[in-house]
Amino acid sequence: MLNCDLHVHTNFSKDGESTVEEILKRAEEVGLDVIAITDHDSIDGAKKALSCNTSVLVIPGIEVTTKQGHLLVLGVTELIPAGLDVIDTVEIARKMGALLILPHPYHVWRHGVARRKKVGMAAVDAIETFNSRYIVGSANRKAARIAKRIGKPCVAGSDAHHARFVGFGRTIVDAERDIPSVLAAIRAGKVSCRGRQTPLRTYTHQSLNNTWRKIKRFTRRVQLR
């Protein structure tokens, strides 16, 4: 059985706060066997992690921003364009042989695909039914109910944007310790979930900082026109 965190961000994400090295060190400290680096619309953090000396198995990935919301693509080292329809993104990722996970599908403020396009649930390999960055657990519970109804494996992720929260969402995978085995086991549903919530104060602070960064970027664009 492998302890895996399948949804982690580094500072290669615009809202990530920790370096690749800090993320990997924390993963080792909290006893993870596997970590997926899934920066927003960037593969650079994952590629850097693959070159680091670490005892943790690194699955390269990306959290792609689709037209309807976010999609986790695992097992890839090529960039997938942002802004496409989620089904078109799925088709591109499938050609790469990727594993597809729908993260936080029902979150109101966090780009949940299922709130906009229900077909997205059926198109993926697994559904994130525990995301540690929830103020309340209702969206997690709804994701779990729907995943069970449509027969999709349930996975967990910390969605950590700072190293200290790595491992707050864990998927226990019955697999050998290599990337193809882990991805195959997830597809086959040989998984279970566990985790704990990111502290409300930290989540709120990160959300406010992210909003402020977006405002500053928008203001700069307006000034340059």
N, C-alpha and C positions, 0 to 999 in steps of 0.2 A: 504494500500500500504506500502510495506517494502523497505527501502533503504538497499541494500546489496552490499558488496564488495566480490566477489566470487573467488578472486585470490590474496592471501597475504602470504608473507614469513616472518618467524622469524629467529633468529640466529641458529635455528636447521637446516636450510639450510646452506650449506657451504658458500654461498655468501650472506646470510642474515646478517643484521647489528643490528637489534633491538630485545630485549627480548620479550617474550610472553606478559609480563605485560605491556611493553611500547606500543606494538601493540594494546592491548585491551583498554588501556587508551586513545590512539589516536582515536580509533574507536568510543568511547563514546563522545569524544570532538567534532568530526566532524558530529555527529548525525546519525551514522549508527545504523540500527536495527539488522542487521545480518552480520556476517563476516565468511568467510571460510578460515581456516588456511591450506595452501597447500604447505608445505615444500617439497623441492626436495628429493625424495626417502627416506623420513622419516615421521613417524607418531607421533613422540615424542612431537613435538611442539603442534600439535592439541590436543593430549591427555592431555598435561599440561594445555592448554587453557580451556578445559572442566572442569578442577578442580578449575579454578580461579573464584573469586567473581566478576562478571561483569553484567552490565545491557544489554549487547549485546548478542544476540543468537549466539552461536558458532557452525558452521558446521564443523565437523572434515573431513579432506581430505588429499590428497597427490598429488603432481605433479610427476607422474611416468616418468622416462626416458625409453622410448621404443627404439627398434632398429631403428625406423624411426623418432623419435622425442618425444616431450612431450605430456602427456595426463593428464588432471585434473580428479581426481576421488573423488567425494564428498559423504559424508555419511558413511565413513568407519573408523574403528579404528585398522585395521590389515594392516601390511606391504605387499605390492605387489612387487615381484622381479623386479629389473631393468634389461634392456637389452633384453627383449623378443620382438618378433614381436608385433606390435600394436594390431593386431587382437587377438592374444593370450592374451594380457593384457586386452583387452575388455572383453573377455570371462570370465577371472578370476574375474574381477570387477563386471560383471553382476551377477555372482553367489553370490556375497556379497550384491546384491541389490543396488549397487551404481548408482549415477547419473554421466554421462560421458560428459565432455566438452572438445572440442578440442581448446587449447589455441594458440594464435598467429600462426595460421595455415600456413601463407605464409611469415613469417619473414625469411629473408635470413640467419641471423646469430644466430637465437634463436631457433633452433630445431623445425621448423614447419613441422608437419607430412604431411600436404597436398602437400608439395613440393616434397615428396618422394613416397607417397602412397595415391592416390586419394580415394581409398575405405575407408580410415579412416574417411572421412567426413560423409559418410552414416552410419557408425557404431556407432556414438555418439548420445547423446540426444540433445546437443546444441553446438553452435559454438561461440567462443569468437570473436566478431566483433569490440569490442573496447578494446584495451590494451593500457594503458597510457604510456608505455615505448617504444614508436615509435618515431624515428627521424622525419619521414614523415608519412602521413596517408594513403599512397597508399595500404599497405598490409591490414590495417583495412578495407578499402573500398572494396578491392577484396574479403575479407572474407565475408563481408555483402552481396555482390552480389551473391556469390555462395550459402550462407546460404538461401537466399530468393529463389534462383532457385531450390534448392533441398528440400525446405520446413522445414528447421531446425530453431528452436528458436535462436534468437541472444541475447547474454549476454555480459556484460562488466566486466572488472576487472582491478584493479590498477596494479597488478603484483608488488606490493610494496615490496622492499627489505629493506626499512627503514620506521620507523613509521610515519615520517612526510608526506609520500605519500599515506598513507592509505585513501581510499575514492576517490582517483583521477579517478578511474573507478567504476561506480555504475550501478547495475542492479535493476530496480524498479520492484518488484514482487508483484502481487496481490494474497496474501495468508495470512493465519493465521500465528501467530508467533510461529511456531514449525517446527522442521526439516522436518518431513514427508510432511507437507503442502507446505513448500517452495520448496522442491524437486519436488513434484507433479505439482506445478504451473509452474515451469521452463519447465518440460517435456511437459506441455500443451500449452506452449507458452504465458503464461500470464505475459509477461515481456516487459520492454522497457529499453533502454540504454542511459547513459549520462556519461560525464567525461571530463577531461582535461589532457593535455600532461604533463608528468614528464619533468621538465626543462632539456634542452639539456645538459647543463654543468654537472648536476648531473648524468644523464644517461651515459654520456661519462666517467665520473670519476668511476662510479660503474663498467662499462664494462672493463675499464683498470685494475682496482683492481682485478676483477675476472680472467682476462687473466693472470695477474702476479701470482695469487695464483695457477693457473693451471700449469704454468711454474715451480714454486717452487716444487709442488707435483711431477711433472714429473722428475725433477732433482734429488729429493730425491730417487725416485724409481730406477733411473739409478745408483746412487751411492751405493745403497744397493745390487746391483747385483754382 
